[in-house]
């Protein structure tokens, strides 16, 4: 019988659940494994550690008691490439590419190869669910609206990944400033500056900025591609995040105005004090999205 108050560090939790580190991270992001804020760093007088999470012992016990553990859990978080998705759906990789570019189902992970190409990964369960739900898109002619969008070069993959990741992070916090930092994390710096005119606010948003993804980028081309995935670029998406960042900042200023006061710092003798620096989906699918449709 587990202590309901006991929690485990993520590394220990991953071992208990028989998951590799990457599998565990994805399981947390997808809500398959419930986590709680870590609170303090554990030392006397310890401070909050933004972004750090722990796993309740009762959550681990719940998952271990599921039929088919750990294989059933692994299957729910199994990811597939475009080629593997095509095999699951019984269609060619080219058609899968068109479906994903059109936003029919979105990626959950990505990596960047040495040439700077983004390789997208999809949940196997979502791939098979889409194929069962939309058999008409598996064969035959591409719908006119989809074909026009694809012919114009539009690609929803990065946009959908950002939308999913932002929703995941927003669901993990009730702190209004952290919520604002999540929205700011996907906006270009100049857009954040135009919404958050106060430099102290911008410093706080930078300090609270969450980790959107951890990807190895061995070359400048890979780094550039990685940054493009993280940052909203099309007008309607940028405006959606700008509007919601403005609303989040209004809430944060109202509920926790004290967070904008710089913490007291020790001042060396003989020197004046200095302020511290703070280091959707298109209409041809049956799903909906939190992001607006393209106009």
C-alpha positions, 0 to 999 in steps of 0.5 A, a space after each residue: 500500500 503506497 503513501 498517498 503523499 509520497 512522490 518520486 523524482 522523474 528518473 525513479 518514476 521512469 524506472 518504476 514504469 519501465 520506460 526509457 527517458 524519452 518515453 517517460 517524457 512523452 507519457 507525461 506530456 500526453 497526460 498518460 503519467 500524472 505529475 505534480 510540481 516539485 515545490 522546493 529544491 529540498 534544501 533548508 530555505 529552498 526555493 521553487 524550481 520552475 518546471 520541475 515535476 515529481 510523480 505521486 507514488 499512487 500514480 505509479 501504483 495505478 499504472 503498474 496495476 493496469 492490465 498488460 503493464 508495461 506494454 499497454 502503456 508503451 503502446 499508448 505512447 508509441 510513435 511512428 515516422 511517416 513511412 511507418 504511419 503509411 504502413 499502419 494506414 495501408 497507403 503510400 508515404 506520399 499520401 501520408 505526407 499530404 495528409 499531415 501537411 494538411 493538418 489531418 493529424 498532428 505530430 507529437 515529437 520531432 528531431 532534426 537531422 544533420 542536414 537541417 531537415 525536420 523529421 516528424 513523429 506521430 502517435 501510432 494510436 492517432 494514426 490508426 484512429 484517423 484512418 478508421 474515422 476518415 476512410 474517404 481520405 485514404 483513397 481517391 481524389 484529394 478534396 479541392 480545398 485541401 489540394 488548393 492549400 497544399 499547392 500553395 505550400 502551406 504546412 500545418 505540422 509545426 503549427 500543430 506541434 506548437 499548439 499541442 505543446 502549448 496546451 500541454 504546458 498550460 495544463 501543468 500550471 495554475 501560476 498566471 505568470 508561468 501561463 503567460 511565459 508559455 504563450 510568450 515562448 512560441 512568439 518571436 521576441 519582437 512580438 513579445 516586446 510589443 505585447 509586454 512593453 515593461 522590460 521587467 515583465 519581459 525579464 520575468 517571462 524569459 526567466 519562466 520560459 518553459 522548455 518546449 523541446 530538447 533536440 540535439 542540433 549538431 549543425 547550424 542548419 539543424 539549429 535554424 530548423 529547430 528554432 523555426 519549429 518552436 516559433 510561430 510565423 504565420 500571421 493568424 497564428 502569431 495574432 492568436 498567441 499575441 491576443 492570448 498573451 495580452 489576456 494572460 498578462 492582464 490576469 497575471 498583473 491583476 492576480 500577482 502584481 508582486 512578482 514584478 518586484 525584483 528580489 532583494 539582493 546583497 550589495 557589495 560594500 561601497 557599491 550602489 545597488 543595481 537591479 538584478 538581471 533575470 537571466 487546428 485544424 482545417 475543415 475537412 477533418 472531423 476534429 477541432 482545434 484551439 487555433 482559429 481556421 485559416 482565412 
